[in-house]
Amino acid sequence: MGKEELLREKEDITKDILKLRGDLKIANDAVANAGNSVAFYKVVTPPIIITILVGLLVSKINFFGENNGLVGIIFFVFAISLFITSKLSQKKIKENKEKYIGERIAIQKLLVKKAKRLAEIESKLIEN
């Protein structure tokens, strides 16, 4: 390869590296922000709806003559459904975080590959 071709390739690789560094910053930010917040309504609304439906069903069937049993069942159903909803939210956050980490690793590998190629070109330029 001629010196001009090496310089042109070096310039192209340098531009690619700068672009990859920007992409890497975006990927790092995505990983950092992946599990920071879950909307409150997404965690609490499904248990409330389930509790209302179960409460209506139990009150219509009237398992208990008193409301004490109904209140206990409603509280229990709400607690269980809130627990399940929280676990599902945590699982979704974990999956998203793993996806972003995979993207970040792919960018890092490509960045290392480009940096090695850049080092090879620079060594060839120094030799010439």
Salt bridges, closest charged atoms under 4 A:
GLU9 OE2 - ARG117 NE 2.87
GLU11 OE2 - LYS15 NZ 3.46
ASP16 OD2 - LYS114 NZ 3.13
ASP23 OD2 - LYS19 NZ 3.15
ASP29 OD2 - LYS25 NZ 3.23
GLU120 OE1 - ARG117 NH1 3.12
GLU122 OE2 - LYS10 NZ 3.68
